[in-house]
Amino acid sequence: MSLDDTTRFPNTQVPRLRVLVVDDEPGIRTIARLMLERAGYVVEEAATAAEAIRVAATAECPFAVVLIDVSLPDRSGIEALPDLRLITARSRIVLTSGRSEEDHPDHGADGYLPKPFSLDQLLAMVRAVTALTPR
């Protein structure tokens, strides 16, 4: 569907990709949510790994991307990866961290986004992982 198609058929909506942002710092969640929403994504937030798993398990529509911090209060994002993969098998998972990716070798995620990140870096990562071949 092209832009012209949505103009000719105004009731036709292009589905917006959904992103789950998981970080225990409210400021980071808010900034990431605002950046992604401004780019057209639908965003939900979670503050812990347990909350992320609950939100993903009860979501009516699957998330295209789960951005999850490595350091969460209940368990690490890396430890939560297997559970998220079971629940959201088609979602792409991106770890975020204030540390270098070399500090987390063989993390098993689809992407790694060091913090702090810019709007361009965040959008480039989300676009890159959603462009990967479907599972």
N, CA, C and O of each residue as an XYZ file, in Angstrom:
540
protein
N       0.855     -1.165      0.000
C       0.000      0.000      0.000
C       0.901      1.228      0.000
O       1.813      1.343      0.819
N       0.643      2.113     -0.897
C       1.424      3.343     -0.981
C       0.733      4.459     -0.214
O      -0.391      4.301      0.262
N       1.405      5.563     -0.103
C       0.827      6.728      0.553
C      -0.432      7.165     -0.189
O      -1.403      7.605      0.427
N      -0.409      7.039     -1.531
C      -1.583      7.401     -2.323
C      -2.779      6.523     -1.966
O      -3.914      6.999     -1.971
N      -2.538      5.231     -1.653
C      -3.623      4.331     -1.292
C      -4.306      4.775     -0.008
O      -5.530      4.696      0.093
N      -3.550      5.237      0.967
C      -4.164      5.666      2.219
C      -4.911      6.977      2.031
O      -5.843      7.272      2.779
N      -4.509      7.770      1.034
C      -5.228      9.000      0.738
C      -6.558      8.681      0.058
O      -7.584      9.278      0.382
N      -6.537      7.748     -0.876
C      -7.758      7.369     -1.583
C      -8.703      6.562     -0.715
O      -9.921      6.631     -0.880
N      -8.143      5.795      0.209
C      -8.946      4.957      1.092
C      -8.693      5.391      2.536
O      -7.909      4.751      3.237
N      -9.338      6.461      2.990
C      -9.003      7.040      4.298
C      -9.265      6.110      5.474
O      -8.667      6.306      6.533
N     -10.126      5.112      5.341
C     -10.388      4.204      6.454
C      -9.363      3.081      6.538
O      -9.390      2.281      7.473
N      -8.462      3.020      5.567
C      -7.413      2.004      5.562
C      -6.261      2.498      6.430
O      -5.702      3.567      6.185
N      -5.916      1.722      7.430
C      -4.822      2.117      8.309
C      -3.644      1.172      8.136
O      -3.808     -0.047      8.092
N      -2.483      1.739      8.041
C      -1.264      0.943      7.998
C      -0.968      0.528      9.430
O      -0.902      1.385     10.312
N      -0.786     -0.771      9.687
C      -0.533     -1.191     11.069
C       0.773     -0.590     11.596
O       1.794     -0.567     10.909
N       0.704     -0.110     12.824
C       1.887      0.462     13.456
C       2.556     -0.610     14.295
O       1.890     -1.365     15.002
N       3.878     -0.672     14.211
C       4.628     -1.658     14.978
C       4.599     -1.314     16.454
O       4.619     -0.147     16.845
N       4.550     -2.370     17.267
C       4.492     -2.203     18.721
C       5.863     -2.494     19.340
O       6.561     -3.426     18.940
N       6.225     -1.670     20.324
C       7.509     -1.816     21.013
C       7.242     -1.819     22.517
O       6.476     -1.000     23.026
N       7.881     -2.746     23.215
C       7.839     -2.793     24.676
C       9.178     -2.279     25.194
O      10.227     -2.839     24.873
N       9.143     -1.215     25.993
C      10.358     -0.620     26.571
C      10.432     -1.038     28.030
O       9.528     -0.752     28.814
N      11.523     -1.723     28.389
C      11.685     -2.243     29.748
C      12.937     -1.620     30.366
O      14.060     -1.881     29.935
N      12.714     -0.792     31.385
C      13.830     -0.152     32.091
C      13.318      0.268     33.460
O      12.179      0.721     33.583
N      14.144      0.124     34.486
C      13.710      0.497     35.834
C      13.803      1.997     36.084
O      13.323      2.478     37.110
N      14.409      2.744     35.167
C      14.499      4.191     35.308
C      13.358      4.844     34.537
O      13.326      4.787     33.307
N      12.413      5.470     35.259
C      11.250      6.072     34.594
C      11.628      7.091     33.514
O      10.963      7.171     32.482
N      12.675      7.859     33.742
C      13.093      8.860     32.764
C      13.516      8.244     31.443
O      13.184      8.758     30.375
N      14.245      7.150     31.519
C      14.693      6.476     30.294
C      13.495      5.884     29.558
O      13.401      5.985     28.335
N      12.570      5.259     30.311
C      11.358      4.703     29.673
C      10.574      5.806     28.967
O      10.134      5.639     27.829
N      10.408      6.924     29.649
C       9.623      8.025     29.083
C      10.275      8.588     27.828
O       9.601      8.807     26.821
N      11.573      8.823     27.883
C      12.281      9.376     26.724
C      12.215      8.408     25.544
O      11.941      8.819     24.417
N      12.463      7.126     25.800
C      12.397      6.131     24.724
C      10.981      6.064     24.151
O      10.801      5.998     22.935
N       9.983      6.082     25.029
C       8.589      6.028     24.565
C       8.267      7.228     23.691
O       7.683      7.072     22.618
N       8.640      8.428     24.135
C       8.352      9.633     23.362
C       9.058      9.619     22.007
O       8.475     10.007     20.995
N      10.308      9.175     21.992
C      11.057      9.089     20.735
C      10.356      8.135     19.761
O      10.152      8.461     18.592
N       9.995      6.957     20.266
C       9.379      5.939     19.414
C       7.980      6.343     18.963
O       7.615      6.135     17.806
N       7.204      6.914     19.864
C       5.853      7.356     19.486
C       5.915      8.445     18.421
O       5.113      8.462     17.487
N       6.861      9.340     18.571
C       7.022     10.408     17.580
C       7.365      9.839     16.207
O       7.028     10.434     15.183
N       8.033      8.691     16.185
C       8.387      8.026     14.929
C       7.266      7.114     14.430
O       7.409      6.475     13.388
N       6.151      7.049     15.167
C       4.999      6.291     14.690
C       4.787      4.928     15.306
O       3.887      4.200     14.888
N       5.592      4.563     16.289
C       5.439      3.258     16.944
C       4.421      3.343     18.076
O       4.208      4.407     18.657
N       3.804      2.221     18.377
C       2.938      2.093     19.548
C       3.814      1.523     20.655
O       4.479      0.507     20.454
N       3.823      2.162     21.818
C       4.779      1.788     22.860
C       4.068      1.476     24.168
O       3.148      2.182     24.582
N       4.520      0.397     24.809
C       4.126      0.091     26.181
C       5.402      0.034     27.003
O       6.496     -0.147     26.467
N       5.246      0.193     28.322
C       6.404      0.247     29.208
C       6.294     -0.790     30.317
O       5.199     -1.201     30.699
N       7.451     -1.204     30.824
C       7.536     -2.068     31.998
C       8.790     -1.668     32.770
O       9.788     -1.253     32.181
N       8.727     -1.800     34.115
C       9.839     -1.384     34.966
C      10.698     -2.551     35.443
O      11.809     -2.337     35.930
N      10.203     -3.779     35.312
C      10.941     -4.957     35.776
C      10.829     -6.066     34.734
O      10.001     -6.001     33.825
N      11.666     -7.073     34.879
C      11.582     -8.230     33.985
C      10.253     -8.951     34.168
O       9.633     -9.372     33.191
N       9.814     -9.094     35.412
C       8.540     -9.773     35.670
C       7.377     -9.027     35.016
O       6.492     -9.645     34.424
N       7.381     -7.709     35.124
C       6.323     -6.918     34.500
C       6.385     -7.048     32.978
O       5.346     -7.131     32.323
N       7.581     -7.066     32.416
C       7.737     -7.218     30.967
C       7.168     -8.549     30.498
O       6.486     -8.615     29.475
N       7.448     -9.601     31.244
C       6.947    -10.933     30.881
C       5.425    -10.960     30.975
O       4.759    -11.538     30.116
N       4.873    -10.336     32.016
C       3.413    -10.285     32.166
C       2.772     -9.492     31.035
O       1.777     -9.928     30.455
N       3.339     -8.325     30.718
C       2.794     -7.483     29.652
C       2.869     -8.220     28.310
O       1.906     -8.212     27.543
N       3.994     -8.848     28.031
C       4.147     -9.581     26.773
C       3.181    -10.767     26.693
O       2.619    -11.048     25.635
N       2.996    -11.452     27.811
C       2.124    -12.632     27.818
C       0.656    -12.270     27.653
O      -0.117    -13.067     27.121
N       0.260    -11.089     28.096
C      -1.153    -10.702     28.050
C      -1.473     -9.746     26.900
O      -2.619     -9.320     26.754
N      -0.489     -9.410     26.096
C      -0.712     -8.475     24.993
C      -1.622     -9.092     23.940
O      -1.450    -10.247     23.550
N      -2.591     -8.307     23.487
C      -3.496     -8.777     22.438
C      -2.772     -8.881     21.100
O      -3.043     -9.794     20.320
N      -1.864     -7.966     20.831
C      -1.045     -7.980     19.619
C       0.408     -8.158     20.045
O       0.836     -7.579     21.043
N       1.164     -8.949     19.302
C       2.562     -9.143     19.694
C       3.392     -7.878     19.480
O       3.053     -7.014     18.671
N       4.468     -7.801     20.218
C       5.411     -6.697     20.069
C       6.389     -7.032     18.947
O       6.878     -8.159     18.862
N       6.672     -6.070     18.100
C       7.687     -6.265     17.069
C       9.065     -6.283     17.718
O       9.947     -7.046     17.324
N       9.232     -5.413     18.737
C      10.525     -5.262     19.399
C      10.319     -5.128     20.898
O       9.392     -4.461     21.358
N      11.206     -5.777     21.653
C      11.281     -5.586     23.101
C      12.655     -4.996     23.384
O      13.677     -5.639     23.142
N      12.676     -3.769     23.899
C      13.921     -3.120     24.338
C      14.014     -3.364     25.831
O      13.176     -2.869     26.585
N      15.013     -4.113     26.278
C      15.100     -4.457     27.697
C      16.485     -4.137     28.248
O      17.503     -4.511     27.665
N      16.504     -3.444     29.372
C      17.753     -3.078     30.032
C      18.414     -4.327     30.605
O      17.738     -5.256     31.048
N      19.725     -4.335     30.589
C      20.461     -5.458     31.171
C      20.283     -5.479     32.685
O      20.113     -6.545     33.276
N      20.322     -4.304     33.316
C      20.264     -4.226     34.777
C      18.866     -3.832     35.241
O      18.484     -2.664     35.172
N      18.113     -4.816     35.711
C      16.771     -4.580     36.251
C      16.751     -5.023     37.704
O      17.577     -5.847     38.096
N      15.843     -4.510     38.512
C      15.866     -4.823     39.944
C      15.564     -6.281     40.291
O      16.073     -6.786     41.292
N      14.758     -6.961     39.497
C      14.383     -8.338     39.852
C      15.272     -9.392     39.203
O      15.549    -10.423     39.816
N      15.712     -9.157     38.004
C      16.650    -10.050     37.309
C      17.163     -9.336     36.085
O      16.561     -8.362     35.632
N      18.250     -9.799     35.552
C      18.844     -9.094     34.415
C      18.030     -9.341     33.150
O      17.316    -10.336     33.027
N      18.160     -8.412     32.223
C      17.520     -8.583     30.930
C      18.012     -9.835     30.221
O      17.253    -10.494     29.510
N      19.291    -10.163     30.418
C      19.849    -11.372     29.806
C      19.179    -12.614     30.398
O      18.856    -13.550     29.667
N      18.970    -12.627     31.715
C      18.288    -13.762     32.355
C      16.835    -13.879     31.914
O      16.284    -14.979     31.885
N      16.210    -12.756     31.571
C      14.803    -12.763     31.137
C      14.639    -13.160     29.670
O      13.534    -13.494     29.243
N      15.709    -13.129     28.905
C      15.631    -13.445     27.470
C      14.938    -14.781     27.160
O      14.039    -14.799     26.319
N      15.307    -15.881     27.790
C      14.640    -17.157     27.441
C      13.128    -17.127     27.672
O      12.367    -17.662     26.866
N      12.694    -16.506     28.763
C      11.255    -16.420     29.032
C      10.565    -15.545     27.987
O       9.485    -15.884     27.503
N      11.178    -14.437     27.646
C      10.601    -13.572     26.618
C      10.538    -14.272     25.264
O       9.569    -14.111     24.523
N      11.563    -15.044     24.946
C      11.570    -15.781     23.670
C      10.416    -16.790     23.621
O       9.792    -16.969     22.576
N      10.135    -17.447     24.751
C       9.014    -18.402     24.789
C       7.674    -17.700     24.583
O       6.809    -18.197     23.862
N       7.512    -16.549     25.217
C       6.241    -15.825     25.185
C       6.067    -15.050     23.885
O       4.978    -15.028     23.311
N       7.124    -14.424     23.427
C       7.062    -13.560     22.248
C       8.068    -14.054     21.213
O       9.019    -13.353     20.869
N       7.845    -15.249     20.733
C       8.811    -15.908     19.851
C       9.148    -15.104     18.601
O      10.260    -15.214     18.085
N       8.221    -14.306     18.109
C       8.461    -13.545     16.883
C       9.016    -12.143     17.158
O       9.433    -11.451     16.230
N       9.023    -11.732     18.403
C       9.540    -10.400     18.742
C      11.053    -10.372     18.644
O      11.727    -11.356     18.949
N      11.569     -9.256     18.224
C      13.014     -9.028     18.243
C      13.355     -8.402     19.588
O      12.661     -7.501     20.061
N      14.421     -8.884     20.190
C      14.800     -8.402     21.513
C      16.127     -7.658     21.426
O      17.117     -8.167     20.901
N      16.116     -6.433     21.959
C      17.304     -5.585     21.972
C      17.653     -5.289     23.419
O      16.827     -4.781     24.177
N      18.876     -5.609     23.793
C      19.364     -5.269     25.130
C      19.869     -3.838     25.126
O      20.486     -3.385     24.161
N      19.599     -3.128     26.223
C      20.151     -1.789     26.407
C      21.002     -1.805     27.674
O      20.688     -2.503     28.638
N      22.071     -1.036     27.658
C      22.948     -1.011     28.828
C      23.869      0.192     28.760
O      24.206      0.688     27.685
N      24.263      0.641     29.926
C      25.261      1.698     30.020
C      26.664      1.162     29.847
O      27.630      1.924     29.839
N      26.779     -0.137     29.708
C      28.089     -0.777     29.537
C      28.275     -1.211     28.092
O      27.312     -1.272     27.328
N      29.488     -1.508     27.727
C      29.826     -1.927     26.375
C      29.285     -3.327     26.089
O      29.125     -4.136     27.003
N      29.011     -3.602     24.836
C      28.538     -4.936     24.454
C      29.574     -6.007     24.766
O      29.218     -7.160     25.012
N      30.847     -5.640     24.759
C      31.901     -6.598     25.101
C      31.771     -7.106     26.535
O      32.266     -8.185     26.858
N      31.103     -6.326     27.401
C      30.886     -6.755     28.784
C      29.823     -7.843     28.884
O      29.659     -8.460     29.937
N      29.097     -8.080     27.786
C      28.019     -9.079     27.771
C      28.154     -9.971     26.542
O      27.266     -9.988     25.689
N      29.266    -10.720     26.445
C      29.447    -11.570     25.264
C      28.374    -12.662     25.212
O      27.890    -13.123     26.245
N      28.022    -13.056     24.022
C      27.055    -14.140     23.817
C      25.747    -13.891     24.558
O      25.199    -14.802     25.178
N      25.246    -12.658     24.495
C      24.031    -12.308     25.230
C      22.777    -12.943     24.638
O      21.796    -13.135     25.356
N      22.785    -13.272     23.356
C      21.654    -13.969     22.755
C      20.528    -13.083     22.259
O      19.525    -13.595     21.761
N      20.659    -11.772     22.379
C      19.626    -10.857     21.894
C      19.829    -10.604     20.395
O      20.860    -10.962     19.826
N      18.842     -9.991     19.781
C      18.917     -9.666     18.359
C      19.692     -8.380     18.107
O      20.126     -8.117     16.985
N      19.864     -7.580     19.157
C      20.594     -6.336     19.029
C      21.041     -5.837     20.388
O      20.582     -6.316     21.425
N      21.940     -4.870     20.367
C      22.483     -4.294     21.599
C      22.591     -2.793     21.387
O      23.210     -2.338     20.426
N      21.986     -2.023     22.287
C      21.970     -0.573     22.165
C      22.576      0.036     23.421
O      21.961      0.000     24.486
N      23.790      0.601     23.304
C      24.406      1.212     24.478
C      23.703      2.510     24.868
O      23.266      3.285     24.017
N      23.607      2.725     26.188
C      23.028      3.969     26.718
C      24.169      4.908     27.094
O      25.237      4.440     27.491
N      23.977      6.186     26.982
C      22.793      6.861     26.458
C      22.739      6.740     24.939
O      23.774      6.662     24.277
N      21.527      6.726     24.393
C      21.365      6.628     22.948
C      20.586      7.840     22.441
O      19.791      8.449     23.156
N      20.848      8.157     21.191
C      20.158      9.275     20.539
C      18.907      8.752     19.833
O      18.712      7.543     19.706
N      18.080      9.661     19.385
C      16.906      9.289     18.603
C      17.331      8.499     17.369
O      16.740      7.463     17.063
N      18.344      8.977     16.664
C      18.808      8.291     15.452
C      19.305      6.887     15.759
O      19.022      5.956     15.006
N      20.041      6.718     16.857
C      20.544      5.390     17.221
C      19.397      4.446     17.582
O      19.394      3.283     17.177
N      18.434      4.946     18.338
C      17.292      4.122     18.734
C      16.499      3.684     17.516
O      16.190      2.502     17.366
N      16.172      4.616     16.658
C      15.383      4.276     15.469
C      16.151      3.365     14.518
O      15.567      2.462     13.919
N      17.448      3.594     14.376
C      18.256      2.730     13.510
C      18.257      1.298     14.032
O      18.164      0.355     13.245
N      18.362      1.123     15.353
C      18.363     -0.218     15.929
C      17.011     -0.896     15.741
O      16.952     -2.057     15.336
N      15.926     -0.184     16.031
C      14.584     -0.764     15.887
C      14.338     -1.151     14.432
O      13.815     -2.229     14.150
N      14.712     -0.280     13.524
C      14.538     -0.601     12.096
C      15.402     -1.780     11.676
O      14.961     -2.627     10.899
N      16.621     -1.841     12.179
C      17.524     -2.931     11.811
C      16.992     -4.287     12.278
O      17.002     -5.253     11.514
N      16.533     -4.362     13.517
C      16.075     -5.666     14.020
C      14.729     -6.058     13.422
O      14.456     -7.249     13.273
N      13.880     -5.089     13.075
C      12.603     -5.455     12.454
C      12.794     -5.862     10.998
O      11.917     -6.495     10.410
N      13.926     -5.504     10.418
C      14.211     -5.894      9.037
C      14.808     -7.299      8.938
O      14.948     -7.834      7.838
N      15.158     -7.893     10.071
C      15.728     -9.246     10.059
C      14.693    -10.233      9.547
O      13.490     -9.988      9.636
N      15.167    -11.345      9.014
C      14.282    -12.400      8.532
C      13.390    -12.881      9.682
O      13.880    -13.112     10.787
N      12.083    -13.034      9.429
C      11.200    -13.504     10.518
C      11.628    -14.850     11.062
O      12.216    -15.670     10.356
N      11.319    -15.062     12.339
C      11.648    -16.333     12.992
C      10.720    -17.410     12.511
O      10.832    -18.558     12.941
